[in-house]
Amino acid sequence: MSERLHTGDRAPDFTLPSADGSAISLSDFVGQNVVVYFYPAAATPGCTTEACDFRDNLSSLGAAGYRVVGISPDSETKLRSFSEKESLTFPLLSDPDHAVAEAYGAWGEKKNYGKTYEGLIRSTVVIDGSGQVSLAQYNVRATGHVAKLRRDLGIS
C-alpha cells in the first residue's frame, strides 16, 4: 500500500495527459487551490455519480477559489468519451500506470465481494496555492462525497 498524504505534506507534482489530449501538471495550478480526486473507472455508476456531483458543484467550488481535477487509470479515449457524455467541464487525467495514484496514496489493497486485490482507492486531496496538502480523504463514498467535501472546506 502506498503512503497516504496528510495535511501539511508537500503534494507530489505530476504531469498527465488529459481527455482533450493536452498535458496538465499540478504546477499549472500554482497560486490556486485545487481539488484532485481519484476515481477507479470512468462511466461506472459510482464514478459517474461522483463526477456529475463535481460538475454540478463546480461553480460554487470555483467561487470559493477551488479548481477540480479528476484522475483515473483510464485511457485518454475513454476519458474523452466520459467527459463528453456527462458534459464534464473540468480536466480528467489519465494515469494508466497508476504512478500518480501511488504517489498520492490512492493505490493499494481493496476488498470487494470477499476478494482482495490492488486497485485505485477513491480519494480526494485538496492542495493549496503553495502546493501543500490542506485536506486528504481516503476511501470516500461516491454518493454524497462532494457535499461532505464542501462542508469540510466551509463552502455553503
N, C-alpha and C positions, 0 to 999 in steps of 0.2 A: 504494500500500500504506500502510495506517495505521501509525502509530508504535507499536512494541511497548513494553510496560511492563517495568520492571526492578525488582529488589529495592531497596527504599527509596523508590520513587516513591509519590506520593500516588495512591490509587486514585480514579478519577473516580466521583463519586456518580451514581446513576441512580434512576429510578422507572419501573417497568414493570408492565403488567398480568400477573397470574398465571393459571394454569389454572383456579383457582377464582373468578376474577373480581375478586379484591382487588388493590390496588396494593401492590407491595413495593419498598422503597428500600434501597439499600446502607446508608443511615443508620439503618435499623431494626436493624442488627447492631452498632452502636457498643458497644464493650466486649467483643465476641465475635470469635473467628476465623471467617472464612467462606471456603469454597472455592467460587469462582464458575467454573463450567465452561461453555464454549461448544461447542455441537454443531450440525451442519448441518441435520438434519431428523429430527423425531420419527418413530418407527415404521419407520425404516430399519434394516437389520441391524446396522451398526456402532453407530449411536446407541442402539439398544435394548440391545446388549451393554454399552455404557458406562453407560447409565442404570441397568441392573439391577446392575452391579458397584457403583455408588454406593449403590443401595438395600441391597444385601447387606452392605455395609461401613459403613452409616450408624451403627449402634450403636457400633462401635469408633471411628469418626471423632468421634462425639458425645462418647464417654467421654474422648477426648483433647482435647476442647474446640473441635471444629470443627463448624460448620453447613455445609450444602451447598445451593447454588442452581444450577439449570441454566438456560441462556439459549439460545434459538434464534430464527430468523426466523419460526417457525410461528405460526399464529393461536391465540388462546386456546382455541377449539373443538377444534382438532387436539391441543393440549397436554392439554386435559382428557381427551379420549379416550385418548391415550397414557398419561397418568398412571393412569387407572382400569384400563386393560387390563393394565399392568405392575405395578400396586399400588405405585406410587411415593409415598413419604411425605415428600418434600422438595419445595420450590417449583420449578415450571417457569415461566419468564417468557418473554413474547412480545416480541420486538424486530424487528417486521416491516420497519422502515426501516433496520435494522442500525446505528443511531446508537451504541448502547452497544457493540456488537461493534467498531465503528470506533474508539471512544474507548479500548478495551482492546487494540487492535492485533490483534484476532481476525477482521478482514475484510481480504481482499486477493486477490492473484493466486494462483490454484490451477491445477494441471495434472492432468488425468485422461484417460487413454487418448489421449495426444498432443494434447489440446485445452487451450488456456489460457483461463481465464475468471476473473471476480471472484466470490468467494464467501466463506462462513464457513470460517475455519481452525480446526480442532478445537484448542482451547486451554484451559488451566486457570490461573487466577490465585488465589493464596491471599493473603488480606488479614487483617492482624492487627486487634486491637480498637481501635487508634487510626486505622485507615484507611490504613495503609501496606502496600504490596505486600511480602510476605515470600517469595514464590516466584512465578515466572511461567514457564509452559511452553507452547510453541507447536508446532504440527504434531505433536501427540501421537497415538499409535495408540489406537484404541478398546479393543482387546483388551489386557489387562494394564496399562492406564494407572492404574487405581485402586491396584493392588498396588505399582506403581512410586512413585506419589504417597505412599502410606503409608510406604514405605521412605525417601523423601526427607524426609518430615516426622518420621521417627523413631517411627512408630506400629507396634507389633508386633502 
